[in-house]
Amino acid sequence: MDGKGSVDVALEHDQLTIAVEISISTDIRHEMANVQKGFEAGFDHVVLIVPQADKRARASEQINAVLTKTQSAMFHALSAEEFSALLNEQAAKLSTTEQTLLGYRVTTNFKPVSPEEAEAKRKLIAKIIAQSKGRPPKNDE
């Protein structure tokens, strides 16, 4: 960040950068400064992960009040689970492809799945693999 500090986690892709701040005990004013620092450093999105729902709501309201409209659209105050869903959504957007097949333009869009749907699919795949090996699946599969 050009010697102006650091973010807790920086995620970079060819087309997207995300700054992640994790707030456990830090006050909202400090996190507000960190969020602004992330935007000043040029991150596309800035995410503040706050485990406590009430603190997350207060942080979102207070930080959005000082951000520009553009920054506000790219700022996210989330729980860890919500952050996972945001990453899945962004990955799906980045996975969209367009190619020409037999003279036709074909666009492939990927749709993110919810954490519950991902877990259900993981369990189903584990069950199918276990059945193909001739043994019952474990309870945690």
C-alpha positions as CSV (number, residue, x, y, z in Angstrom):
1,M,0.0,0.0,0.0
2,D,2.9,2.3,-0.8
3,G,4.1,2.5,2.7
4,K,0.8,3.8,4.1
5,G,0.1,0.8,6.3
6,S,-1.5,-2.6,5.4
7,V,-4.8,-4.4,5.3
8,D,-5.4,-7.6,7.2
9,V,-5.9,-9.6,4.0
10,A,-5.4,-8.6,0.4
11,L,-7.0,-10.7,-2.3
12,E,-5.8,-10.1,-5.8
13,H,-7.0,-11.5,-9.2
14,D,-6.2,-10.2,-12.7
15,Q,-9.4,-8.3,-12.8
16,L,-10.3,-7.7,-9.1
17,T,-8.8,-6.7,-5.8
18,I,-10.4,-7.0,-2.4
19,A,-9.1,-5.6,0.9
20,V,-10.3,-7.5,4.0
21,E,-10.3,-6.0,7.5
22,I,-11.2,-8.2,10.4
23,S,-12.8,-6.5,13.4
24,I,-12.8,-8.3,16.7
25,S,-12.2,-5.7,19.4
26,T,-11.2,-2.6,17.4
27,D,-13.6,0.4,17.6
28,I,-15.6,1.5,14.6
29,R,-13.6,4.8,14.1
30,H,-10.4,2.8,13.7
31,E,-12.2,0.4,11.2
32,M,-13.6,3.4,9.3
33,A,-10.0,4.7,8.8
34,N,-8.9,1.2,7.7
35,V,-11.8,1.0,5.1
36,Q,-10.9,4.5,3.7
37,K,-7.3,3.5,3.6
38,G,-8.3,0.4,1.5
39,F,-10.1,2.6,-1.0
40,E,-7.3,5.1,-1.1
41,A,-4.9,2.2,-1.9
42,G,-7.0,1.4,-5.0
43,F,-8.8,-1.8,-3.9
44,D,-12.0,-2.5,-5.9
45,H,-13.9,-3.8,-2.8
46,V,-13.2,-3.3,0.9
47,V,-14.7,-5.9,3.2
48,L,-15.0,-5.5,7.0
49,I,-15.6,-8.8,8.7
50,V,-17.4,-8.4,12.0
51,P,-18.6,-11.5,13.9
52,Q,-21.1,-9.7,16.1
53,A,-24.3,-8.9,14.2
54,D,-25.1,-5.7,16.3
55,K,-21.6,-4.3,15.9
56,R,-21.6,-5.2,12.2
57,A,-24.9,-3.2,11.6
58,R,-23.5,-0.2,13.5
59,A,-20.2,-0.3,11.6
60,S,-22.0,-0.6,8.2
61,E,-24.3,2.4,9.0
62,Q,-21.5,4.6,10.3
63,I,-18.9,3.8,7.7
64,N,-21.4,4.1,4.8
65,A,-22.3,7.6,6.1
66,V,-18.8,8.8,5.3
67,L,-18.1,7.0,2.0
68,T,-18.9,8.3,-1.4
69,K,-21.7,6.6,-3.3
70,T,-19.3,4.6,-5.4
71,Q,-17.3,3.5,-2.4
72,S,-20.4,2.6,-0.5
73,A,-21.5,0.3,-3.3
74,M,-18.1,-1.5,-3.0
75,F,-18.0,-1.6,0.8
76,H,-19.3,-4.7,2.6
77,A,-19.7,-5.3,6.4
78,L,-20.1,-9.0,6.6
79,S,-20.0,-12.1,8.8
80,A,-17.4,-14.8,7.8
81,E,-20.2,-16.8,6.2
82,E,-21.4,-13.8,4.2
83,F,-17.9,-13.1,3.1
84,S,-17.6,-16.7,1.8
85,A,-20.8,-16.1,-0.2
86,L,-19.4,-12.8,-1.6
87,L,-16.2,-14.6,-2.7
88,N,-18.3,-17.2,-4.5
89,E,-20.4,-14.5,-6.2
90,Q,-17.3,-12.7,-7.4
91,A,-15.6,-15.9,-8.6
92,A,-18.7,-16.7,-10.6
93,K,-18.6,-13.2,-12.2
94,L,-15.0,-13.7,-13.1
95,S,-15.6,-17.1,-14.5
96,T,-18.0,-15.9,-17.2
97,T,-16.6,-16.8,-20.6
98,E,-17.5,-15.9,-24.2
99,Q,-16.3,-17.9,-27.2
100,T,-17.3,-18.5,-30.8
101,L,-18.4,-22.1,-31.7
102,L,-19.4,-22.9,-35.3
103,G,-20.0,-19.2,-35.9
104,Y,-22.2,-18.7,-32.9
105,R,-21.2,-16.5,-30.0
106,V,-21.6,-18.6,-26.8
107,T,-21.5,-16.9,-23.4
108,T,-21.2,-19.2,-20.3
109,N,-22.3,-17.7,-17.0
110,F,-21.6,-19.4,-13.7
111,K,-24.1,-19.0,-10.8
112,P,-22.8,-19.0,-7.3
113,V,-24.4,-21.4,-4.9
114,S,-25.4,-20.8,-1.3
115,P,-23.2,-22.3,1.5
116,E,-26.1,-24.6,2.3
117,E,-26.4,-25.8,-1.3
118,A,-22.6,-26.3,-1.5
119,E,-22.6,-28.4,1.7
120,A,-25.6,-30.5,0.3
121,K,-23.7,-31.1,-2.9
122,R,-20.5,-32.0,-1.0
123,K,-22.5,-34.6,1.0
124,L,-24.2,-36.0,-2.0
125,I,-20.8,-36.4,-3.8
126,A,-19.3,-38.1,-0.7
127,K,-22.3,-40.5,-0.6
128,I,-22.0,-41.4,-4.2
129,I,-18.3,-42.0,-3.9
130,A,-18.8,-44.1,-0.8
131,Q,-21.5,-46.2,-2.5
132,S,-19.3,-46.7,-5.5
133,K,-16.6,-48.1,-3.2
134,G,-19.2,-50.4,-1.5
135,R,-19.1,-48.9,1.9
136,P,-21.6,-46.7,3.8
137,P,-20.7,-43.0,4.1
138,K,-19.5,-41.6,7.4
139,N,-21.9,-39.4,9.4
140,D,-19.8,-36.3,8.8
141,E,-19.8,-36.8,5.1
